[in-house]
Amino acid sequence: MNSDLSASQTLRLDKWLWFARVARTRSLAARLCSEGCVTIGGREALKPHQPVRIGDLVVIDLPHEQRRLTVRALGQRRGPPTDARQLYDEAAPPLRRDQATSAWVSLFAEEEEAADA
């Protein structure tokens, strides 16, 4: 397989999360990956440069919900929300978590604790 062809059919996970407007910034998208909050096809994506392809199932654990997105397109840039929604299919609404039973911890918890001290 031609490496140029395969490279054009994939995109870095952090860029795709940012293009799809799942993460507000690309650095936050990279942090979601490195903290183990994202899986691709059932495999944990611990690196922001993990390749994502059309058809992949991407599961993102956010503070109070879990989103299950199927990659429909890779995108070329971060556009308006209407363009971002064209990059994925979401078969079911986000799975909401009860705040009292949530085991989720903020990615900024360490920074918040340092600021309080």
C-alpha positions in Angstrom: 0.0 0.0 0.0 1.3 3.5 -0.9 2.2 5.4 2.3 1.0 8.7 0.7 -2.4 7.1 0.1 -2.7 5.6 3.6 -1.6 8.9 5.2 -4.3 10.8 3.3 -6.9 8.4 4.6 -6.1 8.9 8.3 -5.9 11.9 10.6 -4.4 12.4 14.0 -7.0 11.7 16.7 -6.4 15.0 18.5 -7.0 17.0 15.3 -10.1 15.0 14.5 -11.5 15.6 18.0 -10.8 19.3 17.6 -12.2 19.5 14.0 -15.4 17.7 15.3 -15.7 20.2 18.1 -15.6 17.5 20.8 -12.7 19.4 22.4 -12.5 23.1 22.7 -8.8 23.2 21.9 -6.4 20.9 20.3 -4.2 20.7 23.5 -7.3 19.6 25.4 -8.0 17.0 22.8 -4.4 15.7 23.2 -4.9 15.7 27.0 -8.1 13.6 26.6 -6.1 11.1 24.7 -3.1 10.9 27.0 -5.4 10.6 30.1 -7.1 7.5 28.6 -10.5 9.1 28.0 -10.7 8.1 24.4 -11.0 4.7 22.7 -10.9 3.8 19.0 -12.6 0.6 18.1 -12.5 -0.6 21.7 -8.7 0.0 22.1 -7.5 2.8 24.4 -5.9 5.7 22.5 -3.2 7.0 24.8 -1.4 9.1 22.2 -2.8 12.1 20.4 -1.1 11.1 17.1 -3.2 7.8 17.1 -4.6 7.6 13.5 -8.3 7.7 13.0 -10.0 6.4 9.9 -13.5 6.7 8.3 -15.7 4.1 9.9 -13.8 4.0 13.3 -15.9 4.0 16.5 -14.6 6.6 18.8 -15.8 6.6 22.4 -15.0 9.7 24.5 -15.5 9.8 28.3 -16.4 13.4 29.1 -17.1 14.8 32.6 -20.8 13.9 32.8 -21.4 11.9 29.7 -20.0 9.3 27.3 -20.2 9.9 23.6 -20.0 7.2 21.0 -19.2 8.6 17.5 -18.6 6.8 14.2 -16.2 8.7 12.0 -17.9 9.7 8.8 -15.3 12.1 7.4 -11.8 13.3 8.5 -12.2 17.0 7.8 -9.7 19.6 6.5 -10.1 22.3 9.1 -12.0 23.4 12.2 -15.2 24.9 10.8 -18.5 26.0 12.2 -20.6 23.5 14.3 -22.8 22.6 11.3 -19.6 21.4 9.4 -18.3 19.6 12.5 -21.5 17.5 12.8 -20.8 16.2 9.3 -17.7 14.5 10.5 -19.4 11.9 12.6 -22.6 9.9 13.3 -23.9 9.6 16.8 -26.4 6.7 16.8 -27.5 7.2 20.3 -27.7 10.3 22.6 -24.7 10.7 25.0 -24.8 8.4 27.9 -25.4 10.7 30.9 -23.8 9.9 34.3 -25.2 10.7 37.7 -23.0 13.2 39.3 -23.1 11.5 42.6 -21.9 8.1 41.3 -19.5 9.4 38.6 -15.9 8.2 38.9 -14.8 10.8 36.5 -12.1 13.2 37.7 -11.3 16.5 36.0 -8.2 16.7 33.9 -7.5 19.9 35.7 -7.9 18.6 39.2 -4.2 18.8 40.0 -4.1 22.4 38.8 -7.3 23.3 40.8 -5.8 21.8 44.0 -2.6 23.7 43.5 -4.5 27.0 43.0 -6.5 26.4 46.2 -3.4 25.8 48.3 
